Amino acid sequence: MKEKIQQIQEQLAQDEKFQKSLASLKPQKSIWGFLGIILFFFVPEIVGVFWGDSIISWSHLHAIEEPNVVLRKMYEMIESSYKDGISYFNLILGGLFLYWFFKD
């Protein structure tokens, strides 16, 4: 199994298409790349820590009062996303992207 994984890694390291697609995924080394990582991964978690309870009560109130089914589901999804607390997966993924951003 280890040899098979190692063989796949060697193939990917030599594959030009894979290397080009990997390079295109890397965030640009600019202020916009940095701000994109921060705004997408870290700011929602910070907002959830400080204003999570307010957001939950606001979305619950609107979900109860909303006659439109689609909007009601949206409010319920907002409520459930902040009810779970901090997303450690999101923080770890953002940290890895920041590491990848500054690496090199």
VEXMISE-606859 format. One record per atom (N, C-alpha, C, CB): residue in one letter; x, y, z. Coordinates in steps of 0.02 Angstrom, whole numbers, plus 50000, padded with zeros to 5 digits. Glycine has a CB too. Layout:
% residues N
aXYZ...
***
This chain:
% residues 104
m500414994050000m500005000050000m500445006350000m499535000050061k500975006250041k501425012050043k501755013149976k501955011050097e501935007649943e502265008349877e501775011349826e502525001549853k501145009349831k500645011849784k500535019349794k499985008049793i500505021549856i500425028749871i501035032549849i500305029749946q501625029749861q502245032949840q502275033549764q502845029049866q502045028449729q502035028449656q501565033949630q501825021549629i500985034549662i500505039749642i500795046649654i499845038949681q501145047549710q501455054049725q501985055749673q501775053949795e502375050849653e502885052049602e502575053849536e503335045949595q502025050549519q501685052149456q501405059249457q501125047149443l501115061149514l500835067949519l501385073249518l500425068549583a501965071649547a502515076449548a502775077649477a503085073949593q502715072749434q502975073349366q502435075649316q503265066749343d501815075549336d501265077349291d501215084949285d500595074449316e501315087549224e501325094749214e500625097849222e501585096349144k500105094349200k499425096949208k499245097649281k498925092349172f499435092749321f499285093049393f499665098849425f499465086449428q500285099849407q500685105249436q500405112049417q501415104649414k500165112749354k499865119049333k499215120449371k499735118949258s498805115249379s498175116249415s498295117749489s497725110049408l498815114549517l498985115949587l499235123049595l499525110949612a499625125449547a499875132349550a499305137349542a500405133449496s498795135549502s498235140149493s497795140449555s497815137949433l497805135349597l497415135349659l497735139549714l497305128249684k498395140349710k498745143949762k498525151249763k499515143449753p498375153949821p498165160949825p498735165549800p497965162849897q498545170849766q499025175649741q499375179149799q498685180849694k500015180349792k500375183949844k500245191449836k501135182449841s499665193449859s499475200449858s499035201649919s499095202349791i498865207849928i498435209549985i497745206349976i498365217249991w497525205449914w496865202549901w496855195149917w496655203649829g497405191649903g497435184549920g497425183649996g498065181449891f497805187750032f497825187350104f497145189050135f498365192050132l496845194550111l496195196550137l495655191450120l496005203450109g495705188350062g495225183150044g495245177350092g495365180649974i495845175150111i495905169650159i495625171750226i496645167450165i495815177650249i495585180050315i494835180850316i495935186750332l494555184150265l493835185450264l493425179150255l493665190350209f493675174350218f493275168350204f493325163250261f493505165250140f493895162550292f493985157250341f493955159550414f494635153850330f494225165450430f494285167350500f493755172250524f494955170450510v493545176950484v493055181950506v492385178750525v492945187150451p492115173850487p491485170850509p491535167450577p491255165850458e492115164550592e492195161350658e492235166550713e492815156950658i492565172150700i492605177450750i491925180450763i493105182950728v491545181550709v490865184150716v490435179150756v490545185350646g490525172750743g490145167650780g490305167550854g490275160950750v490925168950871v491105169050942v490785174950978v491875169350950f490835180850948f490595186850982f489845187950975f490955192750955w489555186550917w488855188150906w488435181950888w488785193250851g488675176050904g488325169850887g487635169450917g488735164050909d487565171150980d486915170651013d486415175550983d486985172051088s486635181550967s486195186450936s485975184150867s486545193250931i486435181350829i486265178850762i485785173050766i486905176750724i485875168650814i485425162950822i484715165350840i485685158150877s484665169950887s483995172350906s483665176250849s484035176750969w484055180250813w483785183950756w483535179250701w484315188650727s483925174350684s483725169750630s483145165250653s484315165350608h483115163450716h482555159450741h481905163450738h482695157050814l481935169750758l481355174050755l481105174850684l481515180850786h481555175950637h481355176650567h481115170150536h481935179450526a481395164550558a481175158050532a480465156550553a481655152450556i480285158550614i479595157450638i479105161850600i479555158850714e479295168050588e478825172850558e478805172650482e479015179750580e479285169450450e479335169750376e478825165150343e480045167850354p478395167750298p477915163550263p478215159750203p477325167750240n478755162450175n479075159350117n479495153450141n479505164450079v479385147650111v479725141550133v480475141950120v479435135450098v480675144650064v481385145050046v481755149550095v481475147549975l481475155250110l481795159750158l481795156850228l481445166650158r481265153250245r481245150050311r481815145050318r480565146550321k481925141150265k482485136250266k483155139850272k482465131850203m483215145550238m483845149350242m483975151650313m483815155350194y483455154350346y483535156450416y483705150550461y482905159950440e483395144750448e483545138850488e484265136550477e483065133150471m484515137150415m485205135350402m485695140050436m485345135250326i485535146550437i485955151350472i485965149650546i485695158550462e485385148250573e485335146550644e485735140250661e484595145450664s485685135150619s486045128950634s486795129650625s485795123250589s487015134050579s487735134850569s488065138350628s487875138650505y487705142950661y487985146350718y487845142750784y487725153450722k487375138150783k487205134450843k487765129450860k486535130850835d488105126950809d488625121850820d489255124750851d488795118550755g489335131150852g489935134250880g490475135150828g490205130050938i491095135250851i491665136550807i491785130550763i492295138250849s491925131850700s492105126550653s492865125850653s491835128150581y493105120750688y493825119650691y494095117550623y493995114450744f493685114250584f493895112350516f494035118650475f493355108050482n493605123450480n493685129750444n494315133450466n493075134250453l494445133450531l495045136750557l495685133250535l495015137150633i495675126550537i496255122750516i496385123650442i496175115250533l495855123350402l495935124250330l496185131250314l495265122950295g495925136350348g496175143150339g496905143850359g495755148050379g497095140550414g497795140650435g498255137350384g497875137150502l498015131850355l498415128550303l498485132850241l498105121750284f497945136350222f497985140850165f498465146650180f497285143550147l498455149250242l498925154550259l499645152050256l498765157350329y499755146050280y500425143050277y500645142350204y500435136150312w500195139950162w500335139150091w500445145950058w499755135350055f500085150950081f500145157650054f500845160550067f499615162250083f501095159750129f501735162650148f502325158150133f501735164350221k502205151850119k502745147150103k503035148950035k502495139850104d503685148250029d504045149349966d504395155849961d503585148749910
***
